[in-house]
Amino acid sequence: MGPFLVLVSFVSFLMALLSLAFRYKHLLNVLLSLEALTMSIFILLFSLFSTTISGEAALIFITLGACEASLGLSVLVSMIRARGNDYVSSFSTQKC
């Protein structure tokens, strides 16, 4: 089961990178792609180091991923309230 999970995590990592590269117009798409990257890395680490990594380290990693997702969603909500949309191109800070 170990090599299968490694293969699945690599494929999901590449698909998340492709999604990030091709669908970066909206901030929500970017956040979902980053969350998919985080989950594929979690699966990869857990499948590769399941004998040496403890359950506490996996729990810490998944907790940090959940905190990252909630922080991203709060930034998304504040950007939509401030600008009215979630286009990545409208996030330029050089507007006077």
N, C-alpha and C positions, 0 to 999 in steps of 0.2 A: 504494500500500500504506500510505502514511502516514495518510490520513484514516480508513481502515478501522481501523487500530490505535488511533487516538485515540478513535473511537467505541466500540470494544471495551473500552478501558481506562475510559472514563466509565461504561459500563454495568456493568462489573465493580466499579467503585468504589461505585456506587449500590447494587448488590446486596450488597456487603460491609457497607455502612452499614445497610441494612435487616436483614441478618443480625445485626449488632451490636445493633440496636435491639430486635429481637423475640426473640432467643435469648441473653439475657444471664444466664440462671440459673446456668449452670456456668462455671467459669473456663476450661475447655478450649474451650468455644464462643467465649468472648471472645477468647482467644488466636488461635484459627483465623481469626476475623473480622479481627483486627488484622493478621495475616499476609497475608490476602487484600487488605486495604487497602494494605499496603506493596508487594505485588507489582503491584497495579494502578497505583499511583503510579510505580513503576519503569518499567512499560510505557509509561505516558503520557510521562514524562520522556525516555525513550529514543526514542519515536516523534516527539516534538515537536522535540527538540534533537539528532537523530542526526547532523546535519552539524556542529554546533558543539561538542557535548559529546564529550569524548575517551573512549576506552575505559577509562582509568584511573578517571575519575569514576564511570562506571557500575559498575565493579568495586568501588569503595569503597562505593557506595550498597547494592549487593546484599550485600556483606560485613557492613555494619552491620545490614541486615535479618536476616541469618542469626544474628548475635550477639544481636539482640533476641529472636529466636525461641528460641534456646537458653537465654537468661536467663529468659524466661517459662516455659519447661518446667521449669527448675530450681525456680522459685518454686512452680509447680504441685505438683511432687513434695514439696517441703518442707511446703506447706500440707496436702496429703493426709496426710502422716505426722503432722503436729501435730494436726490436727482430725478426720481420718478421712473427710472429704468435700471436694468442691470447689465447694460452693455459694457463690456470691458473697455472699449474704445473711449467711453466717456469718463473714465477714471483718471484722466490726465490732471496732474496737480499744477501744471504750468499755465492754467487759465487765470487771468487777472480779473 
